[in-house]
Amino acid sequence: MIKQITPEQLKPGMYIHDLNCDWMSHPFVRSRFLLDNPDDIRKIVDAGIREVYIDTKRGADVPDAPTIAEVKAEVEAEMKRVAEAPIVTELRVSTSEELERATRIHKQAHSIVKRVMQDVRLGRAVEIEAVEGVVEDITASILRNAGALIGLGHIKDADEYTFLHSVSVGTLLVAFARSMKLDDATIRQAGIGGLLHDTGKAKTPTHILNKPGKLTDEEFAVIRRHPQDGYDILVQTPDVGEIPLTITIQHHERVDGSGYPNKLPAGDIHTLGKMAAIVDVYDAITADRVYHKGMQPTDALRKLFEWSKFHFDSLLVQSFLRCIGIYPTGTLVMLESGRLAVVTQQHDSNMLLPTVRTIFDTKKNVYVKPEYVDLSRKMGAGGADRITGHEAPEKWGIDPMRFM
């Protein structure tokens, strides 16, 4: 049985099922292992981890600890409550109409981030004008239809991960800031900060950044320097505003003071620093890496809700869910009818009722002619179905992006 306990309850002989944090927050190569070294307990505490999951079938038990099913049910009930709250989403064009433009913008942003990182490695100045230009394009795409560009963020090439992650963070921060109704200038600065937030990784040796095995304490310390390294690089760049600098140095800070590089308390972390922390972790844990399999977006949102008890601003996590939806655009979902469908557009007032495109009948085990279904509509009006859960695309051999 999988149970949730605190680090204070850990003891040798327990089997860690999940360290319950993103990979950059702990120094272990795996999140599952037999706890046989007392020093590992100290590492877990020092990493600021507040709750872990143990497997009582493979190690020692804590009798009164809550099960993973109980924790999951509680978190999902809270997510559903937030998802059912009224929202107002303005869509100027459909996802399919915006997708071609969004694809061009995504490629352009990828190219610019890659060039920035290469320039930093070579000691050249950051071309802030190019970054500002692509942020304008990202902002315009988000204004027309946020789902198209956000959906493209699920595509990650392992060799290009660092660059594509920065593109996703920049895109998500623009959408997040806009949903929070921040002013246009602040939204643009947030986007610049998102694209440049990992600039410091240009100073991290590649063999450490992409190491598939366990990091030494010294290597882990090097990786955790990248927010400060990035700040030191960008602060020397003319015309870089305070918001990008703040996002760069604060995106790994946590509201309980367990983050880095400065272990700031909640009151000292800028709102956009808190927002960047949420977006950064969301994108990181949904991506496939050498050392872990990415979560599905809905599972990642559930983890953010769970971790917001300690590490993130809980109200901002709720706002982020309202921004991208409980089933973000591009998510593969199972319908009550037994059909598989891809979420193509969020509903303008209820995130549990998006528009989807049906593609496969699991009862007959056959592909079906793709059909758009607005789940907010009743029988006879193109609706009369509901989402029962989300699915892993690889389980069905389906690429959701083909059906956006």
VEXDREN-2710 file (C-alpha; in Angstrom, 1 decimal):
% VEXDREN-2710
k/r/px/py/pz
1/MET/0.0/0.0/0.0
2/ILE/1.2/3.5/-0.9
3/LYS/1.0/6.0/2.0
4/GLN/1.9/9.6/2.6
5/ILE/4.2/10.5/5.5
6/THR/6.4/13.4/6.6
7/PRO/10.2/13.2/6.5
8/GLU/10.2/13.2/10.4
9/GLN/8.5/9.8/10.2
10/LEU/11.1/8.3/7.9
11/LYS/13.5/5.5/9.1
12/PRO/15.8/3.1/7.5
13/GLY/14.0/0.0/6.1
14/MET/11.2/2.1/4.4
15/TYR/10.8/2.0/0.7
16/ILE/10.5/5.5/-0.9
17/HIS/7.8/5.3/-3.6
18/ASP/7.8/9.0/-4.5
19/LEU/9.8/11.9/-3.2
20/ASN/6.8/14.0/-4.1
21/CYS/8.7/16.9/-5.6
22/ASP/10.1/18.0/-9.0
23/TRP/13.5/16.5/-9.9
24/MET/15.4/19.8/-9.5
25/SER/14.3/19.9/-5.8
26/HIS/16.1/16.7/-4.8
27/PRO/19.6/15.2/-5.3
28/PHE/18.5/11.6/-6.0
29/VAL/18.7/10.0/-9.5
30/ARG/15.4/8.2/-8.7
31/SER/12.3/8.9/-6.8
32/ARG/11.9/5.2/-5.8
33/PHE/14.5/3.4/-3.7
34/LEU/15.0/1.5/-0.4
35/LEU/15.9/3.9/2.4
36/ASP/19.0/2.1/3.9
37/ASN/21.3/5.1/4.4
38/PRO/20.4/7.5/7.3
39/ASP/22.2/10.2/5.4
40/ASP/19.5/10.0/2.7
41/ILE/16.9/11.1/5.3
42/ARG/19.0/14.2/6.0
43/LYS/19.2/14.9/2.3
44/ILE/15.4/14.7/2.0
45/VAL/15.0/17.1/4.9
46/ASP/17.7/19.5/3.6
47/ALA/15.9/19.5/0.2
48/GLY/12.9/21.1/1.8
49/ILE/10.7/18.1/1.0
50/ARG/7.7/18.1/3.4
51/GLU/5.8/14.9/2.4
52/VAL/6.9/11.6/0.7
53/TYR/5.1/8.5/-0.3
54/ILE/6.2/5.1/1.0
55/ASP/5.4/1.6/-0.3
56/THR/4.5/-0.5/2.7
57/LYS/4.6/-3.8/0.7
58/ARG/8.3/-3.2/0.1
59/GLY/9.3/-1.6/3.4
60/ALA/8.4/-0.5/6.9
61/ASP/4.9/0.9/7.5
62/VAL/3.3/3.9/9.4
63/PRO/-0.1/2.5/10.5
64/ASP/-2.1/5.7/10.7
65/ALA/-0.7/7.5/7.6
66/PRO/-3.2/8.4/4.9
67/THR/-3.1/6.3/1.7
68/ILE/-2.3/7.8/-1.7
69/ALA/-5.9/7.2/-2.8
70/GLU/-7.2/9.3/0.2
71/VAL/-4.8/12.1/-0.6
72/LYS/-5.6/12.0/-4.3
73/ALA/-9.4/12.1/-3.7
74/GLU/-9.1/15.1/-1.4
75/VAL/-6.9/17.0/-3.9
76/GLU/-9.1/16.2/-6.9
77/ALA/-12.2/17.4/-5.0
78/GLU/-10.5/20.7/-4.4
79/MET/-9.5/20.9/-8.1
80/LYS/-13.1/20.2/-9.2
81/ARG/-14.4/22.9/-6.9
82/VAL/-12.0/25.4/-8.5
83/ALA/-12.7/24.2/-12.0
84/GLU/-16.4/24.7/-11.6
85/ALA/-16.0/28.3/-10.6
86/PRO/-17.2/30.7/-13.3
87/ILE/-14.5/32.1/-15.6
88/VAL/-14.6/34.3/-18.6
89/THR/-12.4/33.3/-21.6
90/GLU/-12.2/35.4/-24.7
91/LEU/-11.4/33.5/-27.9
92/ARG/-10.9/35.5/-31.0
93/VAL/-10.2/32.5/-33.3
94/SER/-10.5/28.7/-32.9
95/THR/-7.5/26.5/-31.9
96/SER/-7.3/25.0/-35.4
97/GLU/-7.2/28.5/-37.0
98/GLU/-4.4/29.7/-34.7
99/LEU/-2.3/26.5/-34.8
100/GLU/-0.3/27.3/-38.0
101/ARG/0.7/30.7/-36.8
102/ALA/1.4/29.4/-33.3
103/THR/3.7/26.7/-34.8
104/ARG/5.7/29.4/-36.6
105/ILE/6.0/31.5/-33.4
106/HIS/7.0/28.4/-31.4
107/LYS/9.8/27.6/-33.8
108/GLN/11.0/31.2/-33.9
109/ALA/11.0/31.4/-30.0
110/HIS/12.9/28.1/-29.9
111/SER/15.5/29.5/-32.3
112/ILE/16.0/32.7/-30.3
113/VAL/16.3/31.0/-26.9
114/LYS/18.9/28.6/-28.4
115/ARG/20.8/31.6/-29.8
116/VAL/20.7/33.4/-26.5
117/MET/22.2/30.4/-24.7
118/GLN/24.9/29.9/-27.3
119/ASP/25.8/33.6/-27.2
120/VAL/26.1/33.4/-23.4
121/ARG/28.4/30.4/-23.6
122/LEU/30.6/32.3/-26.1
123/GLY/30.7/35.4/-23.9
124/ARG/28.5/37.5/-26.2
125/ALA/25.8/39.9/-25.1
126/VAL/22.1/38.8/-24.9
127/GLU/20.1/40.3/-27.9
128/ILE/17.2/41.6/-25.9
129/GLU/15.5/43.2/-28.9
130/ALA/15.1/39.7/-30.5
131/VAL/13.6/38.4/-27.3
132/GLU/11.2/41.3/-27.1
133/GLY/10.1/40.8/-30.6
134/VAL/9.2/37.1/-30.2
135/VAL/7.4/37.9/-26.9
136/GLU/5.2/40.3/-28.8
137/ASP/4.3/37.5/-31.2
138/ILE/3.6/35.1/-28.3
139/THR/1.4/37.6/-26.6
140/ALA/-0.6/38.2/-29.8
141/SER/-1.1/34.5/-30.3
142/ILE/-2.2/34.0/-26.6
143/LEU/-4.7/36.9/-27.1
144/ARG/-6.2/35.2/-30.2
145/ASN/-6.3/31.7/-28.7
146/ALA/-4.1/30.6/-25.8
147/GLY/-4.7/26.9/-26.2
148/ALA/-2.8/26.6/-29.6
149/LEU/0.6/27.8/-28.4
150/ILE/0.2/26.2/-24.9
151/GLY/-0.7/22.9/-26.6
152/LEU/2.6/23.0/-28.6
153/GLY/4.5/23.2/-25.3
154/HIS/3.8/19.5/-24.8
155/ILE/6.2/18.7/-27.6
156/LYS/9.7/18.3/-26.3
157/ASP/12.7/17.0/-28.1
158/ALA/15.1/15.5/-25.4
159/ASP/18.2/17.0/-27.0
160/GLU/16.5/20.5/-27.2
161/TYR/14.8/20.3/-23.8
162/THR/16.5/23.3/-22.1
163/PHE/15.5/25.6/-25.0
164/LEU/11.9/24.2/-25.4
165/HIS/11.3/24.4/-21.7
166/SER/12.2/28.1/-21.8
167/VAL/9.7/28.7/-24.7
168/SER/7.0/26.9/-22.7
169/VAL/7.7/28.8/-19.5
170/GLY/7.6/32.1/-21.5
171/THR/4.3/31.1/-23.2
172/LEU/2.7/29.9/-20.0
173/LEU/3.7/33.0/-18.1
174/VAL/2.2/35.3/-20.7
175/ALA/-1.1/33.4/-20.6
176/PHE/-1.0/33.3/-16.8
177/ALA/-0.2/37.0/-16.4
178/ARG/-3.0/37.9/-18.9
179/SER/-5.5/35.7/-17.0
180/MET/-4.5/37.6/-13.8
181/LYS/-5.4/40.8/-15.7
182/LEU/-2.0/42.3/-15.3
183/ASP/-1.2/45.4/-17.5
184/ASP/0.2/44.9/-21.0
185/ALA/3.7/46.1/-20.2
186/THR/3.9/43.7/-17.2
187/ILE/2.7/40.8/-19.4
188/ARG/5.4/41.4/-21.9
189/GLN/8.1/41.7/-19.2
190/ALA/6.8/38.4/-17.7
191/GLY/7.2/36.7/-21.1
192/ILE/10.7/38.0/-21.5
193/GLY/11.5/36.7/-18.0
194/GLY/10.0/33.3/-18.9
195/LEU/12.1/33.0/-22.0
196/LEU/15.3/34.0/-20.2
197/HIS/14.7/32.4/-16.8
198/ASP/17.1/29.5/-17.4
199/THR/19.9/31.6/-19.0
200/GLY/22.2/30.6/-16.2
201/LYS/22.2/27.0/-17.4
202/ALA/24.4/28.2/-20.2
203/LYS/27.1/28.3/-17.5
204/THR/26.3/24.7/-16.3
205/PRO/28.6/22.1/-17.8
206/THR/26.6/19.9/-20.3
207/HIS/27.8/16.7/-18.7
208/ILE/26.1/17.8/-15.5
209/LEU/23.0/19.2/-17.1
210/ASN/22.3/16.1/-19.1
211/LYS/23.7/13.5/-16.7
212/PRO/21.5/10.4/-16.7
213/GLY/23.0/9.0/-13.5
214/LYS/23.0/10.1/-9.9
215/LEU/24.4/13.6/-9.3
216/THR/27.1/14.0/-6.7
217/ASP/26.4/16.7/-4.0
218/GLU/28.9/18.9/-5.8
219/GLU/27.2/18.5/-9.2
220/PHE/23.8/19.2/-7.6
221/ALA/25.2/22.4/-6.1
222/VAL/26.4/23.5/-9.5
223/ILE/22.9/23.0/-11.1
224/ARG/21.3/24.9/-8.3
225/ARG/23.6/27.9/-9.1
226/HIS/21.8/28.6/-12.4
227/PRO/19.3/31.2/-11.0
228/GLN/22.1/33.3/-9.6
229/ASP/24.3/32.7/-12.7
230/GLY/21.4/33.8/-14.9
231/TYR/20.8/37.0/-12.9
232/ASP/24.5/37.9/-13.0
233/ILE/24.4/37.5/-16.8
234/LEU/21.2/39.4/-17.4
235/VAL/21.9/42.3/-15.0
236/GLN/24.8/43.2/-17.3
237/THR/22.5/43.3/-20.3
238/PRO/21.3/46.8/-21.2
239/ASP/17.5/47.4/-21.2
240/VAL/16.6/44.2/-19.3
241/GLY/13.8/45.2/-16.9
242/GLU/13.5/44.3/-13.2
243/ILE/10.7/41.7/-13.8
244/PRO/12.9/39.4/-16.0
245/LEU/15.7/39.7/-13.5
246/THR/13.3/38.9/-10.6
247/ILE/11.8/35.9/-12.5
248/THR/15.3/34.6/-13.3
249/ILE/16.6/34.6/-9.7
250/GLN/13.3/33.7/-7.9
251/HIS/11.8/30.9/-10.0
252/HIS/13.2/28.2/-7.7
253/GLU/12.2/30.0/-4.5
254/ARG/9.4/28.4/-2.4
255/VAL/6.9/30.1/-0.1
256/ASP/8.0/28.0/2.9
257/GLY/11.5/29.3/2.6
258/SER/13.0/26.0/1.3
259/GLY/13.9/27.2/-2.2
260/TYR/17.1/28.5/-3.7
261/PRO/19.3/30.4/-4.2
262/ASN/18.3/32.7/-1.3
263/LYS/15.7/30.7/0.7
264/LEU/13.4/33.6/0.6
265/PRO/10.2/33.7/2.8
266/ALA/6.9/34.1/1.0
267/GLY/6.7/37.8/1.8
268/ASP/10.0/38.5/0.0
269/ILE/9.1/36.7/-3.2
270/HIS/7.6/38.8/-6.0
271/THR/4.2/37.7/-7.3
272/LEU/5.7/37.0/-10.7
273/GLY/8.5/35.0/-9.0
274/LYS/5.8/32.9/-7.4
275/MET/4.0/32.5/-10.7
276/ALA/7.2/31.6/-12.5
277/ALA/7.9/28.9/-9.9
278/ILE/4.5/27.3/-10.6
279/VAL/4.9/27.4/-14.4
280/ASP/8.5/26.2/-14.3
281/VAL/7.6/23.1/-12.2
282/TYR/4.4/22.4/-14.2
283/ASP/6.3/22.3/-17.5
284/ALA/9.3/20.4/-16.1
285/ILE/7.2/17.5/-14.6
286/THR/5.1/17.1/-17.8
287/ALA/8.2/16.6/-19.9
288/ASP/10.0/13.3/-20.6
289/ARG/13.6/13.3/-19.5
290/VAL/16.3/10.7/-19.3
291/TYR/15.7/10.3/-15.6
292/HIS/11.9/10.4/-15.4
293/LYS/8.7/9.9/-17.4
294/GLY/6.7/13.1/-17.8
295/MET/3.3/13.3/-16.1
296/GLN/0.0/14.0/-18.0
297/PRO/-1.0/17.7/-17.6
298/THR/-4.0/16.9/-15.3
299/ASP/-1.8/14.8/-13.0
300/ALA/0.8/17.6/-12.9
301/LEU/-1.9/20.1/-11.9
302/ARG/-2.9/17.7/-9.1
303/LYS/0.7/17.6/-7.9
304/LEU/0.9/21.4/-7.9
305/PHE/-2.3/21.5/-5.8
306/GLU/-0.8/19.0/-3.4
307/TRP/2.5/20.8/-3.1
308/SER/0.9/24.2/-2.7
309/LYS/0.4/23.4/1.0
310/PHE/4.0/24.2/1.5
311/HIS/5.9/25.2/-1.7
312/PHE/3.6/27.4/-3.8
313/ASP/1.1/30.1/-3.3
314/SER/-2.2/28.1/-3.2
315/LEU/-4.3/31.0/-4.6
316/LEU/-1.9/31.4/-7.5
317/VAL/-2.0/27.6/-8.2
318/GLN/-5.8/27.8/-8.4
319/SER/-5.5/30.8/-10.8
320/PHE/-3.1/28.8/-12.9
321/LEU/-5.6/25.9/-13.2
322/ARG/-8.3/28.4/-14.2
323/CYS/-5.9/29.8/-16.8
324/ILE/-5.1/26.5/-18.6
325/GLY/-8.0/24.3/-17.6
326/ILE/-8.2/21.1/-15.6
327/TYR/-7.8/19.3/-18.9
328/PRO/-5.4/21.6/-20.8
329/THR/-5.7/21.9/-24.6
330/GLY/-4.1/18.9/-26.2
331/THR/-5.0/16.5/-23.4
332/LEU/-6.2/13.1/-24.5
333/VAL/-9.4/12.2/-22.5
334/MET/-11.8/9.3/-22.2
335/LEU/-15.5/10.1/-22.6
336/GLU/-18.4/8.3/-20.9
337/SER/-19.4/7.0/-24.4
338/GLY/-16.1/5.1/-24.6
339/ARG/-14.6/7.4/-27.2
340/LEU/-11.2/8.9/-26.9
341/ALA/-11.0/12.6/-27.7
342/VAL/-8.5/15.5/-27.7
343/VAL/-9.3/18.7/-25.9
344/THR/-9.3/21.4/-28.5
345/GLN/-10.8/24.4/-26.7
346/GLN/-11.7/25.4/-23.2
347/HIS/-15.3/26.4/-22.3
348/ASP/-15.8/30.0/-21.6
349/SER/-17.3/29.4/-18.1
350/ASN/-16.8/25.8/-17.0
351/MET/-13.4/24.0/-17.4
352/LEU/-15.1/20.6/-16.9
353/LEU/-16.9/21.1/-20.2
354/PRO/-14.4/21.9/-23.0
355/THR/-14.8/21.3/-26.7
356/VAL/-13.1/18.0/-27.7
357/ARG/-12.5/16.2/-31.0
358/THR/-13.4/12.5/-30.9
359/ILE/-11.0/10.2/-32.7
360/PHE/-11.2/6.6/-31.4
361/ASP/-13.9/4.2/-30.2
362/THR/-12.4/2.0/-27.4
363/LYS/-15.5/-0.3/-27.3
364/LYS/-15.1/-1.2/-31.0
365/ASN/-11.3/-0.7/-31.0
366/VAL/-11.4/1.4/-34.2
367/TYR/-10.7/5.0/-35.2
368/VAL/-13.7/7.1/-36.0
369/LYS/-14.2/10.0/-38.2
370/PRO/-13.0/13.0/-36.2
371/GLU/-15.9/15.0/-34.8
372/TYR/-16.0/18.2/-32.6
373/VAL/-18.1/17.8/-29.5
374/ASP/-19.0/20.7/-27.3
375/LEU/-19.5/19.0/-23.9
376/SER/-21.5/21.9/-22.6
377/ARG/-24.3/21.1/-25.1
378/LYS/-27.1/18.7/-24.5
379/MET/-28.3/15.7/-26.6
380/GLY/-29.2/16.8/-30.1
381/ALA/-27.1/19.9/-29.9
382/GLY/-23.7/18.3/-30.5
383/GLY/-23.0/17.3/-26.9
384/ALA/-24.4/14.7/-24.5
385/ASP/-21.2/13.2/-23.3
386/ARG/-18.7/13.8/-20.5
387/ILE/-15.1/13.3/-19.6
388/THR/-14.5/10.4/-17.2
389/GLY/-10.7/10.9/-17.1
390/HIS/-7.5/11.6/-19.0
391/GLU/-5.4/9.0/-20.8
392/ALA/-1.7/8.6/-21.7
393/PRO/-1.3/9.1/-25.5
394/GLU/1.5/6.4/-25.6
395/LYS/-0.9/3.8/-24.2
396/TRP/-3.1/4.2/-27.3
397/GLY/-0.3/5.1/-29.8
398/ILE/-2.0/8.4/-30.5
399/ASP/-0.4/11.8/-31.1
400/PRO/-2.9/14.4/-29.9
401/MET/-1.3/17.2/-31.9
402/ARG/-2.5/15.5/-35.1
403/PHE/-6.1/16.2/-34.0
404/MET/-5.8/19.8/-32.7
END
